[in-house]
Amino acid sequence: MAEFVVSLPNDEGLAEAVGEVTGVEFVTWNLDGPPPRERIDIVVPPYWGGRKRLAQLAQVETRLVQWQSIGFDGVDRFLPAGTKLANATSVHETSTAELAVGLAIASQRGLADFVRDGLTGTWNLRTFPSLADRRVLIVGYGGVGKAVDARLSGFEARVTRIARTARTEPGLAGNEVEVAGFEGLREALAEAEIVILTVPLTDETRGMIDAGALAAMPDGALLINVARGGVVVTDALVAELQSGRLRAALDVTDPEPLPSDHPIWQCPNALITPHAGGDSTAMLPRMAALIQRQIDHLRKGEAPENLVLGG
């Protein structure tokens, strides 16, 4: 019997992507019933719907729970005390940044309007604003924010960055970048034509884009949220969208999923995707690589990567 055991969910292709590892036994567990072993060194819960199932971990001895999301949004409420949990930093940044830039292009260049025209066979040439030359504010400068910044480097936009802590650091595009602190958020919003939210959801960031923050944004500005829905006060955003003063492109909402009768659906100046940021073909190979590295770390007696709880 292998001395190192890893559990993987059975419906996400992870087992095949991770492959065989000498000396490691892989078992299937969706955390929807009793554990298949009394001891599992690394437990990987399902990507979707795994949070409430974490209470099942009380039945098993484990060294690490490897979450498949960057954030952990209330996971500590369900995780047994003392359990070590690592998030999926390095897995979702690429896909989420792609979508953020895609939403910016789609919103700026009127792609949703042209799609609607196409449904009725209408040829309606209009001029829309570019992404080039726009003043773009990235709110949050962790992995996703940096990945967005790197991808914007080829679009000739004028990028400003803001995060919890002011600093200067290397950007992914190889340049030194200035990052302002949250204390300057309102002033930065007032100068931005496009705002891209990439912050984690914490007590500090929950509701940070409220009515006052939205009011600070210039007329016609675009708010892109690939962070978490709770970062934005939804009712305040709806009011701005219904007035026509602001535009939005939202991959995350509050509530989520967004009910079919929610007023945002009726706003033509809102583009909505169903929390699809990290869920692309880029996810699986990066998740498999992270699991392989975590196996290697633990077998060597090293600390795991991305430890966010229980460290």
C-alpha positions in Angstrom: 0.0 0.0 0.0 1.3 3.5 -0.9 2.5 5.5 2.0 1.1 8.8 0.5 -2.6 9.2 -0.3 -4.3 11.9 -2.3 -8.0 12.2 -2.9 -9.4 13.8 -6.1 -13.0 14.5 -7.2 -14.2 12.1 -9.8 -15.9 14.5 -12.3 -13.3 17.1 -13.3 -10.6 15.2 -15.2 -8.0 15.8 -12.5 -6.9 12.2 -12.1 -6.0 11.9 -15.7 -4.3 15.3 -15.7 -2.2 14.6 -12.6 -1.2 11.1 -13.9 0.5 8.4 -11.9 3.1 9.3 -9.3 5.4 6.6 -7.9 4.6 5.9 -4.3 1.3 7.8 -4.3 -2.1 6.3 -4.2 -4.9 8.3 -5.7 -8.5 7.7 -4.4 -11.8 9.3 -5.5 -13.7 11.4 -3.0 -16.2 14.2 -3.7 -16.7 14.8 0.0 -20.3 13.8 -0.4 -20.0 10.7 1.9 -17.6 9.0 4.3 -13.9 9.2 3.3 -12.4 6.3 1.5 -9.4 6.2 3.9 -8.8 7.0 7.5 -5.8 9.1 6.5 -5.5 11.1 3.3 -2.4 13.3 3.0 -3.9 15.8 0.5 -7.6 16.2 0.0 -8.7 18.1 -3.2 -12.4 19.0 -2.9 -14.6 19.6 -6.0 -14.2 22.9 -7.7 -17.9 23.7 -7.5 -20.1 23.0 -4.4 -17.3 21.8 -2.2 -17.4 24.5 0.5 -20.3 23.0 2.6 -18.9 19.5 2.2 -15.8 20.4 4.1 -17.4 19.3 7.3 -16.7 15.7 6.1 -13.0 16.4 6.8 -13.7 15.9 10.5 -13.8 12.1 9.7 -10.4 11.9 8.2 -6.8 12.6 9.2 -5.3 14.9 6.6 -2.1 17.0 6.1 -3.5 19.5 3.6 -6.7 20.5 1.8 -5.9 21.8 -1.6 -8.7 24.2 -2.6 -9.3 24.8 -6.3 -10.1 28.5 -6.1 -7.9 31.5 -5.5 -10.3 32.8 -2.8 -11.7 30.9 0.0 -14.9 32.9 0.7 -16.0 31.7 4.1 -14.4 28.3 3.9 -13.2 28.7 7.5 -16.8 28.4 8.6 -17.0 24.8 7.4 -13.4 23.6 7.8 -12.6 21.7 11.0 -10.4 23.6 13.3 -6.7 23.4 12.7 -7.0 22.0 9.1 -4.4 23.4 6.7 -5.8 24.8 3.5 -4.0 26.0 0.5 -5.7 28.1 -2.2 -5.1 27.8 -6.0 -2.8 30.7 -6.6 -1.1 30.1 -10.0 -4.1 28.3 -11.4 -6.7 30.9 -12.3 -4.8 34.1 -13.0 -4.3 33.4 -16.7 -8.0 32.7 -17.5 -9.4 35.4 -15.3 -7.1 38.0 -16.7 -8.1 36.9 -20.3 -11.7 37.3 -19.4 -11.2 40.7 -17.8 -9.5 42.1 -20.9 -12.1 40.4 -23.1 -14.9 42.0 -21.2 -13.1 45.4 -21.6 -12.8 45.0 -25.3 -16.3 43.7 -25.7 -17.8 46.5 -23.7 -15.6 49.2 -25.2 -16.1 48.2 -28.9 -19.9 47.5 -28.6 -19.7 43.7 -29.3 -22.9 43.0 -27.3 -24.7 45.6 -29.3 -23.5 44.2 -32.6 -24.6 40.7 -31.5 -28.0 42.0 -30.7 -28.1 43.7 -34.1 -27.1 40.4 -35.7 -30.1 38.6 -34.2 -32.4 40.8 -36.2 -30.2 41.0 -39.3 -29.5 44.7 -38.7 -26.5 46.4 -40.2 -25.9 49.4 -37.9 -22.5 51.0 -38.1 -21.6 53.0 -35.0 -18.4 54.4 -33.4 -17.5 53.0 -30.0 -14.6 53.9 -27.7 -11.3 52.2 -27.9 -9.4 50.4 -25.2 -6.3 52.2 -26.5 -5.6 55.5 -24.7 -8.2 54.9 -22.0 -7.3 55.5 -18.4 -7.6 52.1 -16.7 -7.6 51.6 -13.0 -6.8 48.1 -11.6 -8.1 47.7 -8.1 -6.2 44.9 -6.4 -2.7 44.0 -7.4 -2.3 40.3 -6.5 -1.9 37.5 -9.0 -5.0 38.4 -11.1 -4.3 42.1 -11.0 -0.8 41.6 -12.2 -1.9 39.2 -14.9 -4.5 41.8 -16.1 -1.8 44.5 -16.1 0.6 42.3 -18.2 -2.1 41.6 -20.8 -3.1 45.3 -21.0 0.5 46.2 -21.8 0.0 45.6 -25.5 -3.2 47.7 -25.8 -1.7 51.1 -25.3 -4.0 51.9 -22.3 -2.9 54.2 -19.5 -2.9 52.0 -16.4 -3.0 53.0 -12.8 -2.8 50.4 -10.0 -4.2 50.5 -6.5 -4.1 47.9 -3.6 -4.2 47.6 0.1 -0.5 48.6 0.5 1.3 51.2 -1.6 4.5 50.0 -3.1 6.8 49.8 -6.1 7.3 46.3 -7.6 8.2 44.5 -10.8 5.2 43.9 -13.1 4.8 40.7 -15.1 5.6 42.6 -18.3 9.1 43.2 -16.9 8.6 46.9 -15.9 8.7 48.5 -12.5 5.2 49.7 -11.5 3.8 52.0 -8.9 0.9 50.7 -6.8 -1.0 53.3 -4.7 -2.8 52.4 -1.5 -6.6 52.1 -0.9 -6.6 55.4 0.9 -6.5 57.0 -2.6 -9.3 55.0 -4.1 -11.9 57.7 -4.5 -9.5 60.0 -6.2 -8.3 57.2 -8.5 -11.9 56.3 -9.4 -12.6 59.9 -10.4 -9.8 59.7 -13.0 -10.6 56.3 -14.4 -12.5 55.5 -17.6 -12.3 51.8 -17.0 -12.1 50.2 -13.5 -11.2 46.5 -13.2 -11.8 44.9 -9.8 -9.5 42.0 -8.9 -9.4 42.2 -5.1 -10.2 39.3 -2.8 -13.4 39.5 -0.8 -12.5 40.4 2.8 -14.0 42.5 5.5 -12.0 45.5 4.1 -13.2 45.0 0.5 -16.8 44.0 1.0 -18.9 46.8 -0.3 -15.9 49.0 -1.1 -17.6 50.0 -4.4 -20.6 51.6 -2.9 -22.8 54.4 -4.0 -20.1 57.0 -3.1 -17.4 55.1 -5.0 -19.6 54.7 -8.1 -20.6 58.4 -7.9 -16.9 59.3 -8.0 -16.5 57.6 -11.4 -16.9 59.8 -14.5 -20.0 59.7 -16.7 -19.8 56.8 -19.2 -17.1 54.9 -17.2 -17.0 51.1 -17.3 -16.8 48.9 -14.2 -15.5 45.4 -14.7 -15.7 43.0 -11.8 -13.8 39.7 -12.0 -13.2 39.7 -8.2 -16.3 38.8 -6.1 -19.8 40.1 -6.3 -19.8 41.3 -2.7 -17.1 43.9 -3.5 -19.8 45.9 -5.2 -23.0 47.2 -3.6 -25.4 45.8 -6.1 -28.4 48.1 -5.5 -26.1 51.1 -5.9 -24.7 49.7 -9.2 -28.3 49.0 -10.5 -29.2 52.6 -9.9 -26.2 53.8 -11.9 -26.9 51.4 -14.7 -30.6 52.2 -14.9 -29.8 55.9 -15.1 -27.5 55.2 -18.0 -24.6 57.0 -16.4 -22.2 54.1 -16.0 -21.6 50.8 -17.7 -20.6 47.4 -16.2 -19.2 44.1 -17.3 -19.7 41.5 -14.5 -18.3 38.0 -14.2 -19.4 37.9 -10.5 -22.5 39.2 -8.9 -24.2 39.6 -5.5 -26.4 37.5 -5.4 -24.9 34.7 -7.3 -26.2 33.0 -9.4 -28.0 36.1 -10.6 -31.8 35.4 -10.5 -33.5 35.5 -13.9 -35.7 38.4 -12.8 -32.9 40.6 -11.5 -33.0 44.1 -12.9 -29.3 44.0 -14.1 -30.4 41.6 -16.8 -32.5 44.3 -18.3 -29.8 46.9 -18.4 -28.4 47.1 -22.0 -25.3 48.8 -20.6 -24.4 45.7 -18.6 -22.5 42.7 -19.9 -22.8 39.6 -17.7 -20.8 36.3 -17.7 -21.7 33.5 -15.2 -18.5 33.5 -13.0 -16.6 31.9 -15.8 -13.3 33.8 -15.2 -11.1 30.9 -14.1 -13.1 28.1 -15.7 -11.3 27.6 -19.0 -9.1 24.9 -20.6 -6.1 26.7 -18.9 -7.4 25.6 -15.5 -6.9 21.9 -15.6 -3.2 21.7 -16.5 -2.3 24.4 -14.0 -4.3 22.7 -11.2 -2.7 19.3 -12.0 0.8 21.0 -11.9 0.0 22.6 -8.5 -1.2 19.2 -7.0 2.0 17.6 -8.3 4.1 20.3 -6.7 2.2 20.0 -3.4 2.8 16.2 -3.3 6.5 16.8 -3.9 6.6 19.5 -1.1 4.9 17.3 1.5 6.9 14.2 0.6 10.2 16.2 1.0 9.0 17.7 4.4 8.7 21.1 2.9 5.9 23.7 3.5 3.1 23.6 0.9 2.5 26.5 -1.5 -0.3 29.0 -1.0 -1.1 28.1 2.6 -3.9 30.4 3.7 -5.4 28.6 6.8 -3.9 26.5 9.5 -0.3 27.6 8.9 
